[in-house]
Amino acid sequence: MAATSTYSRLTAAAERQGAAFAVLIDPEKQPVESLGGLTANCEAAGVDVLLIGGSSIQDVDFESFTHRVRVSTRIPIVGFPGSLRQISSSLDAVLYLSIVSGRNPEFLIGRHVEVAPRIRDLGLEAIPTAYILIDSGSDTSVLRVTQTDPIPRDASRLAADTALAAQMMGMTLVYLEAGSGAKNSVTTEMIEAVVETCDVPVMVGGGLRTPRDVEDRVRAGARFIVIGNAIERRQDRAYLSELAAAAHVR
């Protein structure tokens, strides 16, 4: 019998709970010596998946860092690659991100061609993901790195049509991203428009800081919630538990 894919496990968890709750770990911002404490708190809080990656990782051994996470937790670990270096044999899967909100060919298909053989050779599960950048009112790192324009916060129809096009191309996840440290998060109106238009699960991240922020997005239809920058500031178990409970509304 074939093993259950990471994607199937996580979508099943989202269906049972309301949404799956993800913590994004940026290796450049997370001290290695505190990884054990963070993953222990994530397990106790009910975090469903750990994402590992960042827009720009220069001074970190990604393979070693990911291995340290791997041996410290049983939570599924999924790569959130911001560059070709961010692939590791310690990952359970990798978000195969295509920035469909922009028109920079490097981030639509160019870099995917370069990294595809390595993903195959490592036997990693690739999750085809439509990465849609949404204007957050601030200049986020992902916009600087990709040199792409975000979709305006009030352009819900454009976001929905972009997501639909990605679904028709075979992508199995839509990620609405306001960016790390975003001033404003993705609106509930935009999430509702995308969910009503598409059949694939919607992931939302950027600018979410409170349990109310999380619950509102889940009620709007998001099936994956990603918290990153807020966790870098506060990693205590109580805060993580509050956020996870807000995602697990069922």
C-alpha positions as CSV (number, residue, x, y, z in Angstrom):
1,M,0.0,0.0,0.0
2,A,1.4,3.4,-1.0
3,A,2.3,5.8,1.8
4,T,-0.1,8.7,2.5
5,S,1.3,11.9,1.0
6,T,2.2,14.9,3.2
7,Y,-0.3,17.0,1.2
8,S,-3.1,14.5,1.8
9,R,-2.3,14.3,5.6
10,L,-2.4,18.1,5.9
11,T,-5.5,18.6,3.9
12,A,-7.2,15.9,5.9
13,A,-6.2,17.7,9.1
14,A,-7.5,21.0,7.8
15,E,-10.8,19.4,6.9
16,R,-11.2,17.9,10.4
17,Q,-10.2,21.0,12.3
18,G,-11.3,23.9,10.2
19,A,-7.7,24.8,9.2
20,A,-4.2,23.5,9.5
21,F,-1.9,25.7,11.5
22,A,1.6,26.3,10.2
23,V,4.6,27.9,11.8
24,L,7.2,29.4,9.5
25,I,10.8,29.1,10.6
26,D,13.3,31.3,8.9
27,P,16.8,29.9,9.4
28,E,18.4,33.3,9.4
29,K,16.2,34.6,12.2
30,Q,15.9,31.5,14.4
31,P,18.9,30.7,16.6
32,V,19.8,27.0,16.3
33,E,20.3,26.7,20.1
34,S,16.6,27.5,20.7
35,L,15.2,25.2,18.1
36,G,14.4,22.4,20.5
37,G,12.4,24.7,22.7
38,L,10.5,26.1,19.8
39,T,9.6,22.7,18.3
40,A,8.6,21.4,21.8
41,N,6.2,24.3,22.2
42,C,4.8,23.8,18.7
43,E,4.1,20.1,19.5
44,A,2.4,21.0,22.8
45,A,0.3,23.7,21.2
46,G,-1.0,21.5,18.4
47,V,0.9,23.0,15.4
48,D,0.1,20.9,12.3
49,V,3.1,21.7,10.1
50,L,6.4,23.5,10.2
51,L,7.5,25.5,7.1
52,I,11.2,26.2,6.7
53,G,12.6,28.8,4.5
54,G,13.1,32.5,3.8
55,S,13.4,35.1,1.1
56,S,17.2,35.3,1.4
57,I,19.4,32.8,3.3
58,Q,23.1,33.6,3.0
59,D,24.9,32.5,6.2
60,V,23.1,29.3,7.2
61,D,23.8,25.7,6.3
62,F,20.2,24.9,5.2
63,E,20.8,21.1,5.2
64,S,22.2,21.1,8.7
65,F,19.5,23.5,10.1
66,T,16.7,21.4,8.6
67,H,18.2,18.2,10.0
68,R,18.2,19.8,13.5
69,V,14.5,20.5,13.1
70,R,13.9,17.0,11.8
71,V,15.4,15.2,14.8
72,S,13.7,17.5,17.3
73,T,10.0,16.9,16.3
74,R,7.5,14.6,14.8
75,I,5.6,17.5,13.2
76,P,5.6,17.3,9.3
77,I,8.3,19.6,7.9
78,V,7.7,21.3,4.5
79,G,10.1,23.5,2.6
80,F,9.2,27.0,1.8
81,P,12.0,27.8,-0.6
82,G,13.1,31.3,-1.3
83,S,16.1,30.2,-3.3
84,L,17.6,27.1,-5.0
85,R,19.7,26.4,-1.8
86,Q,16.6,25.8,0.3
87,I,16.1,22.1,-0.5
88,S,17.0,19.4,2.0
89,S,16.8,15.6,2.4
90,S,15.3,16.2,5.8
91,L,12.1,17.7,4.4
92,D,8.9,15.7,4.2
93,A,7.7,17.8,1.2
94,V,8.4,21.1,-0.5
95,L,6.0,23.8,-1.7
96,Y,6.8,24.1,-5.4
97,L,6.1,27.8,-5.6
98,S,5.2,29.6,-8.7
99,I,4.6,33.4,-8.3
100,V,1.6,33.6,-10.5
101,S,0.7,37.2,-9.3
102,G,3.9,38.5,-11.1
103,R,5.3,38.2,-14.5
104,N,9.0,37.6,-13.7
105,P,9.7,34.4,-15.7
106,E,12.4,33.3,-13.2
107,F,9.8,32.9,-10.5
108,L,7.1,31.5,-12.8
109,I,9.2,28.6,-14.3
110,G,12.9,29.5,-14.6
111,R,14.2,28.4,-11.2
112,H,11.8,25.4,-11.1
113,V,13.7,23.9,-14.1
114,E,17.0,24.2,-12.2
115,V,15.8,22.6,-9.0
116,A,13.5,19.9,-10.4
117,P,16.2,17.2,-10.8
118,R,17.4,17.7,-7.2
119,I,13.9,17.4,-5.8
120,R,13.4,14.2,-7.8
121,D,16.7,12.7,-6.8
122,L,16.1,13.3,-3.2
123,G,12.7,11.7,-3.5
124,L,10.9,14.8,-2.1
125,E,7.2,15.3,-2.5
126,A,6.5,18.5,-4.5
127,I,3.3,20.4,-3.8
128,P,2.5,22.6,-6.8
129,T,1.6,25.9,-5.2
130,A,0.3,29.1,-6.7
131,Y,2.0,31.8,-4.8
132,I,0.0,35.1,-5.0
133,L,1.5,38.2,-3.5
134,I,-0.9,40.7,-2.1
135,D,-0.1,44.3,-1.3
136,S,0.2,44.8,2.4
137,G,1.0,48.4,2.6
138,S,4.7,47.8,3.2
139,D,7.8,46.9,1.2
140,T,8.3,43.2,2.1
141,S,11.4,41.2,1.5
142,V,9.7,38.8,-1.0
143,L,8.8,41.8,-3.2
144,R,12.3,43.0,-3.2
145,V,13.8,39.6,-4.0
146,T,11.3,38.6,-6.8
147,Q,11.0,42.1,-8.3
148,T,7.3,41.5,-8.9
149,D,4.3,43.7,-8.3
150,P,1.7,42.5,-5.8
151,I,-2.1,42.3,-6.4
152,P,-3.8,45.3,-4.8
153,R,-5.6,44.5,-1.5
154,D,-9.0,45.5,-2.9
155,A,-8.6,43.5,-6.2
156,S,-10.4,40.4,-5.0
157,R,-11.7,39.5,-8.4
158,L,-8.2,39.6,-9.9
159,A,-6.9,37.4,-7.1
160,A,-9.7,34.9,-7.6
161,D,-9.2,34.8,-11.4
162,T,-5.4,34.3,-10.9
163,A,-6.0,31.5,-8.5
164,L,-8.5,29.9,-10.9
165,A,-6.0,30.0,-13.7
166,A,-3.4,28.4,-11.5
167,Q,-5.8,25.6,-10.6
168,M,-6.5,25.0,-14.3
169,M,-2.8,24.6,-14.8
170,G,-2.7,21.9,-12.2
171,M,-1.6,23.6,-9.0
172,T,-3.1,22.0,-5.9
173,L,-2.6,24.8,-3.4
174,V,-3.2,28.6,-3.5
175,Y,-1.0,30.7,-1.1
176,L,-2.3,34.2,-0.6
177,E,0.8,36.0,0.9
178,A,1.0,39.5,2.3
179,G,4.7,39.0,3.2
180,S,6.8,38.7,6.3
181,G,6.2,41.6,8.7
182,A,3.3,42.8,6.6
183,K,1.5,46.0,7.8
184,N,-1.8,44.6,6.6
185,S,-2.9,41.0,6.2
186,V,-5.0,39.5,3.3
187,T,-8.6,40.6,3.6
188,T,-11.4,38.2,4.4
189,E,-13.2,39.5,1.4
190,M,-10.4,38.4,-0.9
191,I,-10.2,35.0,0.8
192,E,-13.9,34.5,0.3
193,A,-13.7,35.4,-3.4
194,V,-10.8,33.0,-4.0
195,V,-12.6,30.2,-2.1
196,E,-15.8,30.7,-4.0
197,T,-13.9,30.6,-7.3
198,C,-11.5,27.7,-6.8
199,D,-11.7,24.1,-5.6
200,V,-8.2,23.8,-4.2
201,P,-7.3,24.7,-0.6
202,V,-6.2,28.2,0.3
203,M,-3.3,29.1,2.5
204,V,-3.0,32.6,4.0
205,G,0.1,34.2,5.6
206,G,1.6,37.6,6.4
207,G,0.5,40.1,9.0
208,L,-1.4,37.7,11.2
209,R,-0.7,38.4,14.8
210,T,-3.7,37.6,17.0
211,P,-6.1,34.7,17.5
212,R,-8.9,37.0,16.0
213,D,-6.8,37.6,12.9
214,V,-6.5,33.8,12.5
215,E,-10.1,32.9,13.2
216,D,-11.5,35.5,10.9
217,R,-9.4,34.1,8.0
218,V,-10.5,30.5,8.8
219,R,-14.1,31.6,8.9
220,A,-13.6,33.2,5.5
221,G,-12.5,29.9,4.1
222,A,-8.7,29.7,4.5
223,R,-7.6,26.0,5.1
224,F,-4.0,26.7,6.0
225,I,-2.8,29.5,8.3
226,V,0.8,30.5,8.3
227,I,2.4,32.5,11.2
228,G,6.0,33.6,10.8
229,N,7.1,37.1,11.9
230,A,4.9,37.1,15.0
231,I,6.4,33.8,16.2
232,E,9.9,35.3,15.9
233,R,8.9,37.9,18.5
234,R,7.0,35.5,20.8
235,Q,7.5,31.8,21.0
236,D,5.9,30.9,24.3
237,R,3.6,27.9,24.4
238,A,0.5,29.9,25.5
239,Y,0.7,32.2,22.5
240,L,1.2,29.3,20.1
241,S,-1.7,27.5,21.7
242,E,-4.0,30.4,21.3
243,L,-3.2,30.8,17.7
244,A,-3.6,27.1,17.0
245,A,-6.9,27.0,18.8
246,A,-8.1,29.9,16.6
247,A,-7.2,27.9,13.5
248,H,-8.8,24.7,14.8
249,V,-12.4,26.2,14.9
250,R,-14.1,22.8,14.4
